[in-house]
Amino acid sequence: MATIKAKEFIQDLRSGMDDPTLMHKYDLNYDGLQKVLEKLVDADFITVLELHERARLSDTQVTKAFVDAQKAIDEID
């Protein structure tokens, strides 16, 4: 994973940038985005409350849920 400037990322996050846009801008996949967010919380750059406030089901989360569900269905077949 490339180095991400925390200050810029946090500004984008707080401006309301959604997950797909953050992932595209910072060249992250879903798991990479989650790791960045966890590191920012661990470093006290953002709060867990901030994450919960923005954690409404995003397009990315919904898409991932459908992909995971399809994988599970495929494994059963």
C-alpha positions in Angstrom: 0.0 0.0 0.0 1.3 3.4 -0.9 1.8 6.1 1.7 -1.3 8.2 2.4 -1.1 11.6 3.9 -3.3 11.5 6.9 -4.2 15.2 6.9 -5.4 15.1 3.3 -7.3 11.8 3.8 -9.0 13.1 7.0 -10.0 16.3 5.1 -11.6 14.2 2.4 -13.3 11.9 4.9 -14.7 14.8 6.9 -15.8 16.6 3.7 -18.3 13.7 3.1 -16.3 11.8 0.5 -17.9 8.3 0.2 -16.1 5.0 0.3 -15.9 4.4 -3.5 -14.5 7.9 -4.0 -11.9 7.5 -1.2 -10.9 4.1 -2.6 -10.5 5.4 -6.1 -8.5 8.5 -5.0 -6.2 6.6 -2.7 -6.0 3.4 -4.8 -7.4 1.2 -2.1 -9.6 -1.8 -2.1 -12.3 -2.3 0.6 -9.9 -4.0 3.1 -7.3 -1.3 2.5 -9.8 1.4 3.3 -10.8 -0.4 6.5 -7.1 -0.7 7.5 -6.5 3.1 6.9 -9.6 4.0 9.0 -8.5 1.7 11.8 -5.0 3.2 11.8 -6.5 6.7 12.0 -8.6 5.7 15.0 -5.7 4.0 16.7 -3.6 7.1 16.3 -6.5 9.3 17.6 -6.7 11.3 14.4 -10.4 10.4 14.1 -12.8 9.1 16.6 -14.9 5.9 16.5 -17.9 8.2 16.7 -16.9 9.8 13.4 -16.7 6.3 11.8 -20.1 5.3 13.2 -21.7 8.5 11.9 -20.5 7.8 8.4 -21.0 4.0 8.6 -24.4 4.0 7.1 -24.6 1.3 4.5 -22.4 2.6 1.7 -22.5 1.3 -1.8 -19.3 -0.5 -1.2 -20.6 -2.3 1.9 -23.8 -3.3 0.1 -21.8 -4.5 -3.0 -19.4 -6.5 -0.8 -22.3 -8.1 1.0 -23.8 -9.3 -2.3 -20.5 -10.5 -3.6 -19.9 -12.5 -0.3 -23.4 -13.9 -0.5 -22.9 -15.0 -4.1 -19.6 -16.7 -3.1 -21.3 -18.6 -0.3 -24.1 -19.7 -2.7 -21.5 -20.8 -5.3 -19.7 -22.9 -2.6 -22.9 -24.6 -1.7 -23.7 -25.5 -5.3 
